[in-house]
Amino acid sequence: MLFKLENGKGVNLEHALRVMDGLGLTMLVVPKAHAPWLEQAAAHAAQIGEDAAREQHAWLGQ
C-alpha cells in the first residue's frame, strides 16, 4: 500500500488517512473556490515561521 501511495497509484481512502495520521498530517476538504484563500493563508503562515526562525537564529548568534 505504501508503494502504491509513493508511486501515485490508487489506494483505499481509509489507508491513505491512516498513513497521513501516522505522519502527523490531516486533510481538510473545502469547496474549490476557497482553496486559493487557504493556500494564501498557508503561504503567509510559512513565511511568518521562516521569519521567526531567522530572527531566533540571529538572536542566538547562529
C-alpha positions as CSV (number, residue, x, y, z in Angstrom):
1,M,0.0,0.0,0.0
2,L,2.8,2.4,0.8
3,F,4.5,1.6,-2.5
4,K,1.2,2.5,-4.3
5,L,1.0,5.8,-2.4
6,E,4.6,6.7,-3.1
7,N,4.1,6.0,-6.8
8,G,0.8,7.8,-7.2
9,K,-1.3,4.7,-7.6
10,G,-4.8,4.4,-6.2
11,V,-5.3,3.4,-2.6
12,N,-8.2,3.0,-0.2
13,L,-9.0,6.4,1.4
14,E,-9.0,4.7,4.8
15,H,-5.5,3.5,4.3
16,A,-4.3,6.9,3.0
17,L,-5.9,8.6,6.1
18,R,-4.1,6.2,8.4
19,V,-0.7,7.0,6.7
20,M,-1.4,10.7,7.0
21,D,-2.3,10.3,10.7
22,G,0.9,8.4,11.3
23,L,2.8,11.3,9.7
24,G,1.0,13.8,11.8
25,L,-0.9,15.2,8.9
26,T,-4.6,15.9,8.3
27,M,-6.8,16.5,5.3
28,L,-9.1,19.5,5.0
29,V,-11.9,19.3,2.4
30,V,-13.2,22.6,1.3
31,P,-15.0,24.0,-1.8
32,K,-12.6,24.6,-4.7
33,A,-13.5,28.3,-4.6
34,H,-12.0,28.5,-1.1
35,A,-8.7,26.8,-2.0
36,P,-6.8,29.9,-3.1
37,W,-7.6,31.6,0.2
38,L,-6.3,28.7,2.2
39,E,-3.2,28.4,0.0
40,Q,-2.5,32.1,0.6
41,A,-3.0,31.7,4.3
42,A,-0.7,28.7,4.4
43,A,2.0,30.6,2.4
44,H,1.7,33.5,4.8
45,A,1.9,31.3,7.9
46,A,5.0,29.6,6.4
47,Q,6.7,32.9,5.8
48,I,5.9,34.1,9.3
49,G,7.5,30.8,10.6
50,E,10.6,31.4,8.4
51,D,10.9,35.0,9.6
52,A,10.6,33.9,13.2
53,A,13.2,31.2,12.8
54,R,15.6,33.7,11.1
55,E,15.1,36.1,14.0
56,Q,15.7,33.4,16.6
57,H,18.9,32.3,14.9
58,A,20.1,35.9,14.7
59,W,19.3,36.4,18.4
60,L,21.2,33.3,19.3
61,G,24.1,34.3,17.2
62,Q,23.9,31.3,14.9
